Amino acid sequence: MFRISIHGAKGGVGKSTIALGLARELALNGREVLFIDRDILGFASFLAGIREYGLLAKAVEGRGPLPLREIRMGRGTLTVLKLFGDGMRFKSDMAVIQADPALRAELEVTYREILGKRSYHFAVVDNLPLVTPSDDVVRHELEVFRAVYPSSQITRIFVSDSSRFCINDTMNYVRVVESSPDKVGFPGFFVINMIPPFRDQEEYLRVLREAKEGLGTKGGVLIPFLEQLFQIKGGLESFPTVPQIRRMALNLENGTFEEFIN
């Protein structure tokens, strides 16, 4: 099992899109992939057709179907789990669950059953912005995950848009995450997304070198602005192929990290 956790310092940088694209490519390559939607907007869950409460809200409300969808893709399967994605209520839901040991135990049993439903090769986790390894929702979920997959490898991918302001914020965010005493795993790719056309890529390549040398990332990715990613109207089947995301997926399958993907 290889767990790929996608992070960003702010919303709107294409984090969820990249997470979903990676999961899709891995499934198309014949892998069993679990997508854990831990973003407050639940974008991936929406594209998968999940309209129910996320797993946290379902536990608190005590009703509703399991927010899980299995989708055949190529030779593999993409399973989308909506952990939360019902807006900011996840904070109050977490408070309720933490205050009720029986409810927490019930939620953990359900989550274990989902994790053990298939022999997953990959788990792709889409996070809310600025999440850290010390956050309760991260620590508790990861404890259960590692109990089911104790030997799993874990890597983090950090996503920024192409503005210098966001790049700086994201690099500072990487420092916070990677200095956390609760971190597990290692920083993988640093991704700069939505690069405008005709922009000189050399300045972005310098950023990727800086991230590798100063932050310990294994590789870097440059993705241009792609209008089709903003025009997804169908379900996951209509998701376009992005060459850079496909190469990232191949790297992760092979356990390698190219220095530059562009």
Secondary structure, DSSP 8 states (H G I E B T S, - for coil): -EEEEEEESSTTSSHHHHHHHHHHHHHHTT-EEEEEEESTT-HHHHHTT--S--HHHHHHHT-S---EEEEEETTEEEEEEES--STTHHHHHHHHHHH-HHHHHHHHHHHHHHHTSS--SEEEEEE-TT--TTSHHHHHHHHHHHHHSTT-EEEEEEEE-SSHHHHHHHHHHHHHHHT-TT--SEEEEEEEEEE-TT--THHHHHHHHHHHHHH--SEEEEEE--GGGG---S-GGG----HHHHHHHHHHHHT---SEE-
